[in-house]
């Protein structure tokens, strides 16, 4: 933090530094997907994902058992989408079978949102199982791993997580203010094929 700040538009060393950091984050997330580092706290990544993927009247599976899962539903509405909620108790792990059942019963859902670790309760939800269920149904999964990335092993590619959202200030113990986000090829394709403008 004591290093002099340079202008990344003109500093070639910044490009090398950024690229190197992307590579390290790919290792941490266990992914070959694109990794972006955004200047802003993790809510920026969450909102960006929904703004990019949710259009008017899109039905979005919002999987929630706490405050941060609930906030996904609020953002879905903000961008004109319709949250289809799968809810659990705030202090208990989510049931992956209920997510599978919801996807079976709602074939039109293309995007799902999910929080791996609900910070207020500390509950760790079954990310791998939920990601596999979404992958099976061809549903894009936006996973909030803000409180878990770097503290709990996460395998983005093996589990099939389409958007993995992290942040600098939690398990990584870096200063706050950065969003870390991996984006799958399938996600970019859905963004490119949107009917309405972002």
Secondary structure, 3 states (H helix, E strand, C coil): CCCCCCCCCCCHHHHHHHHHHHHHHHHHHCCCCEEEEEECCCHHHHHHHHHHHCCCCCEEEEEECCHHHHHHHHHHHHCCCEEEEEECCCCCCCCHHHHHHHHHHCCCCCEEEEECEECCCCEECCHHHHHHHHHHCCCEEEEECCCCECCECCCHHHHCCCEEEEECCCCCCCCCCEEEEEECHHHHHHHHCCCCCC
